[in-house]
Amino acid sequence: MSARLVDSHCHLDYPGLIENLDAVLARAEQANVGWMLSICTKITEFPQVLAIAEANENIWCTVGIHPHEAVNEPEIDTETLLRLAEHPKVIGFGETGLDYYYEHSPRDRQETSFRAHIAAAREAGLPLVVHARDADDDMANILEEEHSKGPFSGLLHCFSSGHELAERALAIGMSISFSGIVTFNSAESLRESAKIVPLERMLVETDSPYLAPVPMRGRTNEPAFVAHTAARLAELRNIPVDDLINVTTNNFFRLFAKTQLDPTVTITL
């Protein structure tokens, strides 16, 4: 494998990764993972997320509030998100969205936060990183309603929802990112989705430190393991793994176009 991977969604500030970050990043390099996007889930912890991105030329970050945290974090407004996203290392908003499985935050608070992030994505022209779990109908309806007010870009991260949500998100121009879940024995329906998502809209991720792919189940997930997810997706699409990697890497840099404006980073695809 010679093509360079992107881990489009990881949490490098989380326990399990931050304590040994130098070793984690070294293993990513050995696995040919050239770039990483470290995702913010709490606005109160954004400085730590940003510091990791500032210290590493091949790492960017997002700014936002996870739906789990919507009730515990300060209520976010679009203006605050836009201000924080002025930093050159911030290339997207989120992760944000809806989670009706755990419902750690009330649904109305999740929706208010989600719409604030969408408005910021629309105004700034930066992608939205969307979390959706057990909320397919409301997620699709909100995305379509907000898109009717004006276009915005984004992706459904760690996709594990049904075909309908995928189709409705794709119809408004969103991309879809697959995690190690696609390698799980129980994920046959997800593998069927992975076979039909257009290659030009597909990204890969770890969501580390969670969801380690086969054959790394039971271990703390890390960016290096995205190679296993890419290999499984290539198998599902019946294409060489380098082709899958090249496509998903190019998709990442096309979607997160602000990366091209960072003068400290040399990007060779």
Rosetta blueprint (number, residue, H / E / L):
1 M L
2 S L
3 A L
4 R L
5 L E
6 V E
7 D E
8 S E
9 H E
10 C E
11 H L
12 L L
13 D L
14 Y L
15 P L
16 G L
17 L L
18 I H
19 E H
20 N H
21 L H
22 D H
23 A H
24 V H
25 L H
26 A H
27 R H
28 A H
29 E H
30 Q H
31 A L
32 N L
33 V E
34 G E
35 W E
36 M E
37 L E
38 S E
39 I L
40 C L
41 T L
42 K L
43 I H
44 T H
45 E H
46 F H
47 P H
48 Q H
49 V H
50 L H
51 A H
52 I H
53 A H
54 E H
55 A H
56 N L
57 E L
58 N L
59 I E
60 W E
61 C E
62 T E
63 V E
64 G L
65 I L
66 H L
67 P H
68 H H
69 E H
70 A L
71 V L
72 N L
73 E L
74 P L
75 E L
76 I L
77 D L
78 T H
79 E H
80 T H
81 L H
82 L H
83 R H
84 L H
85 A L
86 E L
87 H L
88 P L
89 K L
90 V E
91 I E
92 G E
93 F E
94 G E
95 E E
96 T E
97 G E
98 L E
99 D E
100 Y L
101 Y L
102 Y L
103 E L
104 H L
105 S L
106 P L
107 R H
108 D H
109 R H
110 Q H
111 E H
112 T H
113 S H
114 F H
115 R H
116 A H
117 H H
118 I H
119 A H
120 A H
121 A H
122 R H
123 E H
124 A H
125 G L
126 L L
127 P L
128 L E
129 V E
130 V E
131 H E
132 A E
133 R E
134 D L
135 A L
136 D H
137 D H
138 D H
139 M H
140 A H
141 N H
142 I H
143 L H
144 E H
145 E H
146 E H
147 H H
148 S H
149 K H
150 G L
151 P L
152 F L
153 S L
154 G E
155 L E
156 L E
157 H L
158 C L
159 F L
160 S L
161 S L
162 G L
163 H H
164 E H
165 L H
166 A H
167 E H
168 R H
169 A H
170 L H
171 A H
172 I L
173 G L
174 M L
175 S E
176 I E
177 S E
178 F E
179 S L
180 G H
181 I H
182 V H
183 T H
184 F L
185 N L
186 S L
187 A L
188 E H
189 S H
190 L H
191 R H
192 E H
193 S H
194 A H
195 K H
196 I H
197 V L
198 P L
199 L H
200 E H
201 R H
202 M E
203 L E
204 V E
205 E L
206 T L
207 D L
208 S E
209 P L
210 Y L
211 L L
212 A L
213 P L
214 V L
215 P L
216 M L
217 R L
218 G L
219 R L
220 T L
221 N L
222 E L
223 P H
224 A H
225 F H
226 V H
227 A H
228 H H
229 T H
230 A H
231 A H
232 R H
233 L H
234 A H
235 E H
236 L H
237 R H
238 N L
239 I L
240 P L
241 V H
242 D H
243 D H
244 L H
245 I H
246 N H
247 V H
248 T H
249 T H
250 N H
251 N H
252 F H
253 F H
254 R H
255 L H
256 F L
257 A H
258 K H
259 T H
260 Q H
261 L H
262 D L
263 P L
264 T L
265 V L
266 T L
267 I L
268 T L
269 L L
